[in-house]
Amino acid sequence: MFDWIANPDIWASLITLTLLEVVLGIDNIIFISIAAERLPVEERPRARFIGLALALFTRIALLASIVWIIRLTEPVITVMEHDLSWRDIILFVGGLFLIAKGVHEIHETVEGEEDETGEAVQRGKPAGFASVIIQIILLDVVFSFDSILTAVGIANHLPVMIAAVVISILIMMVASGPIAGFVSRHLSVKILAVAFLIMIGFALVADGLGFHIPKGYLYFSVAFAMGVEAVTLMAKGRRIKKRTAQ
């Protein structure tokens, strides 16, 4: 019954799948962090926790419905000689929502104001807690499809897939607070993060239309941009320290 404990293949699958789940969940963390920023400061940690908990529930539920997931990849309609499945439709609609959300967030950030701490202040009425959670739930479903299809392709054992999803979500729960705080404190990083969401949105739309864009290219471009921004922030910090010392 416990032969799997001594099976190196299962442990290799668990470690590999956990790392991939964390990488694939980066866009989810960014979206949750940005969506939670529409709430009062004291409600943001609870929104992030509930959002990631819902992501965990959604992914486990989808894993338990693998047969149904596979059926979602079968064509249901044909548009201009192109077969579309329910998965394609969900990715397409989810991508459009991400693009619209990203453009709206950039507009609000650029046209908004800053408080005395330098943090951006959202214009207009703050979003309600329920509306933010609904947005998170909808995007959790979209992001979960790639995650679950990856899990099914790598591991053949349902307990291994569920364990990898649980571990990755727990890691993201720990990391979501520092990531959200860092994005909130640095306006340029927030712009990059929102631009990343827009890029993911275009990738989802393209994927829904049958044009697959390897996510490795997307993550590399984002990592490169974030690396450049990190160097810029460090240089800015050193200049401020020199001015303060003088």
N, C-alpha and C positions, 0 to 999 in steps of 0.2 A: 504493500500500500504506500509505503514511504520510499520506494526505490528512486523516486524522482530527486530526492535530496542529494544522492550521490551521482546524479546524472549531469556531467559537465555541459552537455548540449542545452539542457533546460536552463541552467544558470547563465550560460552565454546568451541565450535568447532573452532571459529576463533582464540582464544588464543592458544589452543592446536596445531592447524595446523601451526600457525605462528612459535611456538617454534620448532616444528618438522622440518619445512622448513629451519630454521636457522641451526639446527644441521645437517641436510642432506646437507646443502650448505657449510659446513666447508671444505670438500674435494675440492669443486669447488674453494673456496677462495684460498686455498693452491696452487692448480694447476695454477690459474691465476697469483698469486704472483710469483711463480717460473718461469712461462713462460715469465712474464714481465721483469724478471731480465736479460733476454737476450738482452734487449733494453738499449739504453742510459738512464741515470738516469732521465733526463728531460721528457722522453716519457713514463716512467713507470706509473705515475698516470693516464694519458689519456688512456693507454692500459687497466688498471684495470677497469676504469669507463666504457669504451666501452664494455669490456668483461662481466661485470655484467649487463649492459643495454641490451646486446644481450641475456643474460641468462633470463632476465625478459621478453623480447619479445618472446623468444622461449617457455617459460613455459606458458605464456598467450595464445599463438597460439595453443599449444598442449592441453591446457585446453578447448579451444573453439572447439577442434576436438576430444572430448571424445569418440565418437562412433568409429572414426578411430583408436584411441589409443587402445580401447578394441579389435578391429579386429587384431591389431598387436600381440596380445597374442595368437592368434589361430595358430595351427601348419601349416607350409607351406611345409616343407621337412622332411624326415626321414633319419637320419644318424646312422647306426649301431643300429637299432631298437629304436632310441631315436628321438622323435618328436621335431623339432625346429621351433620356431616362428620367425617373424622378430625382435621381441623384444630380443629374445635369441641371434640372430645373431649380432644385434647392440651392446648388452652388451659384447659379446665375443670379437668382433673386438675392441671395446673401451677399454676393459680390456687389451688386448694385446698391444694396443698403450700406455696405462698408464705404463705398465711394461717396455716397451722399452724406453719410455721417462724418467722414473725414473732411470733406469740403466744408461742411457746416462748422466743424470744430476749428478749422484753420481760419475761417471767416470770423468766428467769435473771438478767437485768440488775437488776430490782427487788429480787429476793430474794438476789442475790449480795452479795459484799463487795468492799472496795477494798484495794489494797496501799498501801505507803508513798508511792507517787507519785500516788495518787488514781485510778489506772486500775482499771476493774472487773475483778474476778477471777471467772472462771466457776466455778460450783459443780459438784461431781461430777468424774468422770474426763474429761480432755481428749479431744476427738475424734481418731480416727486419720486419718492423711494420706489414705489411700485412700478413706475414707468421705466426707471433705470434697470430694475430687476428683470422686467419683461424684455428689454433690449438685450440684456446679458443672456437670458434663456434662449432667445432666437438665434443669437450668434453662437452660443454654445453648441446648438444643434448643427449649425453649418460647419464649425471648426471640428466637431467630433467626427464627421464623416471621414475626413482624411486620416485622422488619428486611428479610427477603428479599422479602416481598410489597410492601413500600415500594419496594425497589430495582427490582423488576420493573415497578412502576407508573410510575416516573420515567424510568428509562433503558431504551433498547431494545438496547443493545450489552452483551454479556456481559463483555468486557474492562473496560468502564467500571464496571460493577457490582462486579467483583472488585477493581479498583483502589480504589474508594471504600471497600469493606469492609476491605481491607488497611490503607489510610491511617488509617481510623477506629480500628481495633484497635491500631495502633502508637501513636496519640495516647492511647488509653485505658491502654495499658501504661505510658506515661510518667506519666500522671496518677493511676494507681491507688495508687501508694505514698503521695504526699502526701494524697490523699483518705482512704485507710485510716488514716493516722496522725492526721489531724485528727478523724475520727470516733471513733477510739479514745481520744483525749485528752479529748474533751468528751462527757460522759455524755448531756447533753440533746440533743446533735446525733445521737448514736447512737439515742436513742429516736425522734427525728424520722425518721431514716433507716429504722428498722425499721417505723415507722408508714407510711412511704411504700411499703415493700414489701407491707404488708398491703393498702393501698389499691390497689396494682397487682394484687395477688391477686384482690381483689373485681372489679376491672375485667376481668381475664382470665376469671373465672367468668361474669360477665355477658356478655362477648363470646362465650364458648362456648355460652351459652344464647340467643344471637341479639340481645342488647341491647348495641349498640356505644356505648361511652363515649369521646368524643374525648380523645386523650391530651393535647391542649393544655390542657384544663381541669385534668388531673392535675398536669402539670408546672408550671402557673401556681400552683396551690395550694401545691405543694412549694416552689417558688422564693419565694413570699411568706412561707411559714413559716420557711424558711432565712434570708431577709432579716431578719425580725424577730429570729431567734435570733442573727444576726451583730451586730445593733445591741445586743442584750442582752449579748453577750460583750464587745463593745468598751466598753460602759458599766462592766461588771464589772472589766475590765482597768484602766480609768482610776481606779476607786475603790481598787483594790489599790495602784496606783502612788502615789496621794495618801497612803494610809495608810503606805506604806513611806517616803515622803519626809518624813513627820512624825516 
